Amino acid sequence: MYREFIKKQQRPLLIVISGPSGVGKDTVLQRMKELQLPFHFVVTATSRPKREGEIEGVDYFFVSPDEFLAMIERDELLEHALVYDEYKGIPRQQVRDAFASGRDVVMRIDVQGAETIRQLYPEALLIFLSTQNEGELIARLKARRTEPEEKLRLRINTAREELHKVGLFDYYIVNADGQLDATVDAIVAIIDSEHRRTNPRQVHL
């Protein structure tokens, strides 16, 4: 009985780190990788062009729109969405391989994708990252200077809507300026706590 209980606690988790553009999802995951935390960090596939400094297979898998649609047809994606006129999706086999090795899987996806994961896999662990307030979020988006004014306005409007979807998530963390390690510590503490549940989450892929 006790051995079966311990075995249940060791089941890997499907972890979603999400939130509006500008909350620092990429920065948080990069710090988690630098700390060599024992998770599998999923590399997302996208149809958008590679930005300066991005690395194929590390930041994203960059594919053409036609290839992305072919991946959908072949059912190779755990979830996918059209975000700001570009496709993004989670390769299914990555997650299966990580689960088979017993590792927790961490996915960085937008709020729309997180909603899809919640519907498909209710036992997934969803963590919402946010800024301290809406003003700080808008300031971060403007400071990035990665897109024209029209697309920036779209991101700001979308981010405002997404802030109201926090109730879909299991946990809420403020990723405050200058507090990156505190944010990572909070995420790790949540994951550790989830592995101590008497009724652990069970995700079936």
JOMODA-V874329 format. One record per helix or strand. SS is the DSSP state (H for helix, E for strand). FROM is the first residue (numbers start at 1). TO is the last residue. If there is no record, write none. Layout:
BEGIN
SS & FROM & TO
SS & FROM & TO
END
This chain:
BEGIN
H & 2 & 9
E & 14 & 18
H & 25 & 34
E & 39 & 41
E & 44 & 46
E & 56 & 56
E & 60 & 62
H & 65 & 73
E & 77 & 83
E & 86 & 91
H & 92 & 100
E & 104 & 108
H & 111 & 120
E & 125 & 130
H & 134 & 144
H & 149 & 163
H & 166 & 168
E & 171 & 174
H & 180 & 194
END
